[in-house]
Amino acid sequence: MKVLEASGLHTYYGKSHILHGVGLEVREGEIVTLLGRNGAGKTTTMRSLMGLTPAREGTIHVLGQDTTKWSPDRVAALGVGFVPEGRRVFANLTVDENLRVPMDRPGPWTIPRVYELFPRLGERRGSMGRQLSGGEQEMLSIARALLLNPKLLMLDEPSQGLAPLIVKQVFEVIVQMRKEGMSVLLVEQNVRAAVEIADRAYVLENGAMAYEGDAAEFGKDEERVRALAGASAESWDAADS
């Protein structure tokens, strides 16, 4: 089953044409990664899928519904969790208060379970959002999205600015989501880590798709990885060092 299917997306910021006929799909229970250099259109793609920056052309279907013209809150209510770039936590609310903000959707993910998944958040539950480290803020952002009990989780640059050990923890959580039947769309600059856990990969170049296919196969093509994704030579194992 296709949890997400987009085709022919053309998105603009004012007169600037950012996405040129972008299409992708995410199937039930898989991790799909969207790669590309800075400015390639990855975040714009995510914003278009969520209805935050609506596409002028093209179609989007989420969980069998045509969501092309839907508002972001309506897309979220369908069962989509979105963790935007930049860890937008509420700075003046405690961790516990941040976790009580999302709408209550029935399902396995509850605040106690989130604290089990992220013990560090449990330790800091009384701390204000602004007092958290970058890694703790990223955990909190993901935890809030999980409390929506989404069928599809969309993450925009979750590893950005994090220490390698924290990156590894975040990616282990993403793998855990797949084991529980959740579908994941992951925008990521850390190409090595992304292709290690993803089932399939898409690569954007100048707002158009330059590659789509098996993630592991893409990861083996060193020249293509460097050329299309601007990847560092760092391997996933670097997180152990």
Contacts in CASP RR format, 6 or more apart in sequence:
PFRMAT RR
TARGET T0000
AUTHOR 0000-0000-0000
METHOD contacts of the structure
MODEL  1
MKVLEASGLHTYYGKSHILHGVGLEVREGEIVTLLGRNGAGKTTTMRSLM
GLTPAREGTIHVLGQDTTKWSPDRVAALGVGFVPEGRRVFANLTVDENLR
VPMDRPGPWTIPRVYELFPRLGERRGSMGRQLSGGEQEMLSIARALLLNP
KLLMLDEPSQGLAPLIVKQVFEVIVQMRKEGMSVLLVEQNVRAAVEIADR
AYVLENGAMAYEGDAAEFGKDEERVRALAGASAESWDAADS
1 27 0 8 1.000
1 28 0 8 1.000
2 25 0 8 1.000
2 26 0 8 1.000
2 27 0 8 1.000
2 28 0 8 1.000
2 61 0 8 1.000
2 64 0 8 1.000
3 26 0 8 1.000
3 27 0 8 1.000
3 28 0 8 1.000
3 29 0 8 1.000
3 62 0 8 1.000
3 63 0 8 1.000
3 151 0 8 1.000
3 152 0 8 1.000
3 183 0 8 1.000
4 24 0 8 1.000
4 25 0 8 1.000
4 26 0 8 1.000
4 49 0 8 1.000
4 60 0 8 1.000
4 61 0 8 1.000
4 62 0 8 1.000
4 63 0 8 1.000
4 152 0 8 1.000
4 183 0 8 1.000
4 185 0 8 1.000
5 24 0 8 1.000
5 25 0 8 1.000
5 26 0 8 1.000
5 60 0 8 1.000
5 61 0 8 1.000
6 22 0 8 1.000
6 23 0 8 1.000
6 24 0 8 1.000
6 25 0 8 1.000
6 48 0 8 1.000
6 49 0 8 1.000
6 58 0 8 1.000
6 59 0 8 1.000
6 60 0 8 1.000
6 61 0 8 1.000
7 21 0 8 1.000
7 23 0 8 1.000
7 58 0 8 1.000
7 59 0 8 1.000
8 21 0 8 1.000
8 22 0 8 1.000
8 23 0 8 1.000
8 55 0 8 1.000
8 57 0 8 1.000
8 58 0 8 1.000
8 59 0 8 1.000
9 19 0 8 1.000
9 21 0 8 1.000
9 22 0 8 1.000
9 23 0 8 1.000
9 45 0 8 1.000
9 48 0 8 1.000
9 55 0 8 1.000
9 57 0 8 1.000
9 58 0 8 1.000
9 60 0 8 1.000
10 17 0 8 1.000
10 19 0 8 1.000
10 20 0 8 1.000
10 21 0 8 1.000
10 22 0 8 1.000
10 55 0 8 1.000
10 56 0 8 1.000
10 57 0 8 1.000
10 58 0 8 1.000
11 18 0 8 1.000
11 19 0 8 1.000
11 22 0 8 1.000
11 44 0 8 1.000
11 45 0 8 1.000
11 47 0 8 1.000
11 48 0 8 1.000
11 53 0 8 1.000
11 54 0 8 1.000
11 55 0 8 1.000
11 56 0 8 1.000
12 18 0 8 1.000
12 56 0 8 1.000
13 44 0 8 1.000
13 53 0 8 1.000
18 41 0 8 1.000
18 44 0 8 1.000
18 207 0 8 1.000
19 41 0 8 1.000
19 44 0 8 1.000
19 45 0 8 1.000
19 48 0 8 1.000
19 55 0 8 1.000
19 207 0 8 1.000
19 208 0 8 1.000
20 206 0 8 1.000
20 207 0 8 1.000
20 208 0 8 1.000
21 57 0 8 1.000
21 58 0 8 1.000
21 208 0 8 1.000
21 209 0 8 1.000
22 45 0 8 1.000
22 48 0 8 1.000
22 204 0 8 1.000
22 207 0 8 1.000
22 208 0 8 1.000
22 209 0 8 1.000
23 209 0 8 1.000
24 32 0 8 1.000
24 34 0 8 1.000
24 45 0 8 1.000
24 185 0 8 1.000
24 202 0 8 1.000
24 209 0 8 1.000
24 212 0 8 1.000
25 32 0 8 1.000
26 32 0 8 1.000
26 152 0 8 1.000
26 183 0 8 1.000
26 184 0 8 1.000
26 185 0 8 1.000
27 183 0 8 1.000
28 181 0 8 1.000
28 183 0 8 1.000
29 178 0 8 1.000
29 181 0 8 1.000
29 182 0 8 1.000
29 183 0 8 1.000
29 184 0 8 1.000
30 178 0 8 1.000
30 183 0 8 1.000
30 184 0 8 1.000
30 199 0 8 1.000
30 200 0 8 1.000
31 174 0 8 1.000
31 175 0 8 1.000
31 178 0 8 1.000
31 183 0 8 1.000
31 184 0 8 1.000
31 186 0 8 1.000
31 197 0 8 1.000
31 198 0 8 1.000
31 199 0 8 1.000
32 183 0 8 1.000
32 184 0 8 1.000
32 185 0 8 1.000
32 186 0 8 1.000
32 198 0 8 1.000
32 199 0 8 1.000
32 200 0 8 1.000
32 201 0 8 1.000
32 202 0 8 1.000
33 185 0 8 1.000
33 186 0 8 1.000
33 187 0 8 1.000
33 188 0 8 1.000
33 194 0 8 1.000
33 195 0 8 1.000
33 197 0 8 1.000
33 198 0 8 1.000
33 200 0 8 1.000
33 201 0 8 1.000
33 202 0 8 1.000
33 215 0 8 1.000
34 42 0 8 1.000
34 45 0 8 1.000
34 46 0 8 1.000
34 185 0 8 1.000
34 186 0 8 1.000
34 187 0 8 1.000
34 188 0 8 1.000
34 201 0 8 1.000
34 202 0 8 1.000
34 203 0 8 1.000
34 204 0 8 1.000
35 42 0 8 1.000
35 187 0 8 1.000
35 188 0 8 1.000
35 191 0 8 1.000
35 194 0 8 1.000
35 195 0 8 1.000
35 201 0 8 1.000
35 202 0 8 1.000
35 203 0 8 1.000
35 204 0 8 1.000
35 228 0 8 1.000
35 229 0 8 1.000
36 42 0 8 1.000
36 189 0 8 1.000
36 203 0 8 1.000
36 204 0 8 1.000
36 205 0 8 1.000
36 228 0 8 1.000
36 229 0 8 1.000
36 230 0 8 1.000
37 205 0 8 1.000
37 228 0 8 1.000
37 229 0 8 1.000
37 230 0 8 1.000
38 189 0 8 1.000
40 204 0 8 1.000
40 205 0 8 1.000
40 206 0 8 1.000
40 207 0 8 1.000
41 204 0 8 1.000
41 207 0 8 1.000
42 156 0 8 1.000
42 187 0 8 1.000
42 204 0 8 1.000
43 85 0 8 1.000
43 156 0 8 1.000
43 157 0 8 1.000
43 187 0 8 1.000
44 53 0 8 1.000
44 207 0 8 1.000
45 187 0 8 1.000
45 204 0 8 1.000
46 82 0 8 1.000
46 84 0 8 1.000
46 154 0 8 1.000
46 156 0 8 1.000
46 185 0 8 1.000
46 187 0 8 1.000
47 53 0 8 1.000
48 54 0 8 1.000
48 55 0 8 1.000
48 60 0 8 1.000
49 60 0 8 1.000
49 62 0 8 1.000
49 75 0 8 1.000
49 154 0 8 1.000
49 185 0 8 1.000
50 72 0 8 1.000
50 75 0 8 1.000
50 76 0 8 1.000
50 80 0 8 1.000
50 82 0 8 1.000
50 154 0 8 1.000
51 67 0 8 1.000
51 70 0 8 1.000
51 71 0 8 1.000
51 72 0 8 1.000
51 75 0 8 1.000
52 72 0 8 1.000
54 68 0 8 1.000
54 69 0 8 1.000
55 68 0 8 1.000
58 68 0 8 1.000
59 66 0 8 1.000
59 68 0 8 1.000
60 66 0 8 1.000
60 67 0 8 1.000
60 68 0 8 1.000
61 67 0 8 1.000
62 75 0 8 1.000
62 78 0 8 1.000
62 79 0 8 1.000
62 80 0 8 1.000
62 152 0 8 1.000
63 78 0 8 1.000
63 79 0 8 1.000
63 151 0 8 1.000
63 152 0 8 1.000
65 78 0 8 1.000
67 74 0 8 1.000
67 75 0 8 1.000
67 78 0 8 1.000
72 82 0 8 1.000
76 82 0 8 1.000
76 103 0 8 1.000
76 148 0 8 1.000
77 103 0 8 1.000
79 105 0 8 1.000
79 148 0 8 1.000
79 149 0 8 1.000
79 150 0 8 1.000
79 151 0 8 1.000
79 152 0 8 1.000
80 148 0 8 1.000
80 150 0 8 1.000
80 151 0 8 1.000
80 152 0 8 1.000
80 153 0 8 1.000
80 154 0 8 1.000
81 145 0 8 1.000
81 148 0 8 1.000
81 150 0 8 1.000
81 152 0 8 1.000
81 153 0 8 1.000
81 154 0 8 1.000
82 145 0 8 1.000
82 154 0 8 1.000
82 156 0 8 1.000
83 141 0 8 1.000
83 142 0 8 1.000
83 144 0 8 1.000
83 145 0 8 1.000
83 153 0 8 1.000
83 154 0 8 1.000
83 155 0 8 1.000
83 156 0 8 1.000
83 158 0 8 1.000
84 141 0 8 1.000
84 156 0 8 1.000
85 156 0 8 1.000
85 157 0 8 1.000
85 160 0 8 1.000
85 187 0 8 1.000
86 157 0 8 1.000
86 160 0 8 1.000
87 134 0 8 1.000
87 135 0 8 1.000
87 137 0 8 1.000
87 138 0 8 1.000
87 140 0 8 1.000
87 141 0 8 1.000
88 141 0 8 1.000
89 98 0 8 1.000
89 129 0 8 1.000
89 132 0 8 1.000
89 137 0 8 1.000
89 140 0 8 1.000
89 141 0 8 1.000
89 144 0 8 1.000
90 97 0 8 1.000
90 98 0 8 1.000
90 101 0 8 1.000
90 129 0 8 1.000
91 128 0 8 1.000
91 129 0 8 1.000
91 130 0 8 1.000
92 128 0 8 1.000
92 129 0 8 1.000
92 130 0 8 1.000
93 101 0 8 1.000
93 128 0 8 1.000
93 129 0 8 1.000
94 125 0 8 1.000
94 126 0 8 1.000
94 127 0 8 1.000
94 128 0 8 1.000
94 129 0 8 1.000
95 121 0 8 1.000
95 122 0 8 1.000
95 124 0 8 1.000
95 125 0 8 1.000
95 126 0 8 1.000
95 127 0 8 1.000
95 129 0 8 1.000
95 132 0 8 1.000
95 140 0 8 1.000
96 111 0 8 1.000
96 125 0 8 1.000
96 126 0 8 1.000
98 129 0 8 1.000
98 140 0 8 1.000
98 144 0 8 1.000
99 111 0 8 1.000
99 114 0 8 1.000
99 121 0 8 1.000
99 140 0 8 1.000
99 143 0 8 1.000
99 144 0 8 1.000
99 147 0 8 1.000
100 111 0 8 1.000
101 144 0 8 1.000
102 144 0 8 1.000
102 145 0 8 1.000
102 147 0 8 1.000
102 148 0 8 1.000
103 148 0 8 1.000
105 147 0 8 1.000
105 148 0 8 1.000
105 149 0 8 1.000
106 149 0 8 1.000
107 149 0 8 1.000
108 149 0 8 1.000
108 180 0 8 1.000
109 146 0 8 1.000
109 147 0 8 1.000
109 148 0 8 1.000
109 149 0 8 1.000
110 147 0 8 1.000
111 147 0 8 1.000
114 121 0 8 1.000
114 143 0 8 1.000
114 146 0 8 1.000
114 147 0 8 1.000
115 121 0 8 1.000
115 122 0 8 1.000
115 125 0 8 1.000
117 143 0 8 1.000
117 146 0 8 1.000
117 173 0 8 1.000
117 176 0 8 1.000
118 139 0 8 1.000
118 140 0 8 1.000
118 142 0 8 1.000
118 143 0 8 1.000
118 173 0 8 1.000
120 136 0 8 1.000
120 139 0 8 1.000
121 136 0 8 1.000
121 139 0 8 1.000
121 140 0 8 1.000
121 143 0 8 1.000
124 131 0 8 1.000
124 132 0 8 1.000
124 136 0 8 1.000
129 137 0 8 1.000
129 140 0 8 1.000
132 140 0 8 1.000
134 161 0 8 1.000
134 162 0 8 1.000
134 166 0 8 1.000
135 162 0 8 1.000
135 163 0 8 1.000
135 166 0 8 1.000
135 170 0 8 1.000
138 158 0 8 1.000
138 162 0 8 1.000
138 166 0 8 1.000
138 170 0 8 1.000
139 170 0 8 1.000
141 158 0 8 1.000
142 155 0 8 1.000
142 158 0 8 1.000
142 170 0 8 1.000
142 173 0 8 1.000
145 153 0 8 1.000
146 153 0 8 1.000
146 177 0 8 1.000
150 182 0 8 1.000
151 182 0 8 1.000
151 183 0 8 1.000
152 182 0 8 1.000
152 183 0 8 1.000
152 184 0 8 1.000
152 185 0 8 1.000
153 174 0 8 1.000
153 177 0 8 1.000
153 182 0 8 1.000
153 183 0 8 1.000
153 184 0 8 1.000
153 185 0 8 1.000
154 184 0 8 1.000
154 185 0 8 1.000
154 187 0 8 1.000
155 174 0 8 1.000
155 184 0 8 1.000
155 185 0 8 1.000
155 186 0 8 1.000
155 187 0 8 1.000
155 188 0 8 1.000
156 187 0 8 1.000
157 187 0 8 1.000
157 188 0 8 1.000
157 189 0 8 1.000
158 170 0 8 1.000
158 174 0 8 1.000
158 186 0 8 1.000
158 188 0 8 1.000
159 167 0 8 1.000
159 170 0 8 1.000
159 171 0 8 1.000
159 188 0 8 1.000
159 189 0 8 1.000
159 190 0 8 1.000
159 193 0 8 1.000
160 189 0 8 1.000
162 170 0 8 1.000
164 238 0 8 1.000
164 239 0 8 1.000
164 240 0 8 1.000
164 241 0 8 1.000
165 239 0 8 1.000
167 190 0 8 1.000
167 193 0 8 1.000
167 239 0 8 1.000
168 193 0 8 1.000
168 239 0 8 1.000
168 240 0 8 1.000
171 193 0 8 1.000
171 196 0 8 1.000
171 197 0 8 1.000
174 184 0 8 1.000
174 186 0 8 1.000
174 197 0 8 1.000
175 197 0 8 1.000
177 184 0 8 1.000
178 184 0 8 1.000
186 194 0 8 1.000
186 198 0 8 1.000
188 194 0 8 1.000
190 232 0 8 1.000
190 234 0 8 1.000
191 219 0 8 1.000
191 225 0 8 1.000
191 229 0 8 1.000
191 230 0 8 1.000
191 231 0 8 1.000
191 232 0 8 1.000
192 219 0 8 1.000
192 231 0 8 1.000
192 232 0 8 1.000
192 234 0 8 1.000
192 235 0 8 1.000
192 236 0 8 1.000
192 238 0 8 1.000
193 236 0 8 1.000
193 239 0 8 1.000
194 201 0 8 1.000
194 215 0 8 1.000
195 201 0 8 1.000
195 215 0 8 1.000
195 216 0 8 1.000
195 218 0 8 1.000
195 219 0 8 1.000
195 225 0 8 1.000
196 236 0 8 1.000
198 215 0 8 1.000
199 214 0 8 1.000
199 215 0 8 1.000
200 212 0 8 1.000
200 213 0 8 1.000
200 214 0 8 1.000
200 215 0 8 1.000
201 211 0 8 1.000
201 212 0 8 1.000
201 213 0 8 1.000
201 214 0 8 1.000
201 215 0 8 1.000
201 218 0 8 1.000
201 219 0 8 1.000
202 209 0 8 1.000
202 211 0 8 1.000
202 212 0 8 1.000
202 213 0 8 1.000
203 209 0 8 1.000
203 210 0 8 1.000
203 211 0 8 1.000
203 212 0 8 1.000
203 218 0 8 1.000
203 228 0 8 1.000
203 229 0 8 1.000
204 210 0 8 1.000
205 228 0 8 1.000
210 228 0 8 1.000
211 218 0 8 1.000
211 224 0 8 1.000
211 228 0 8 1.000
218 224 0 8 1.000
218 225 0 8 1.000
219 225 0 8 1.000
225 231 0 8 1.000
END
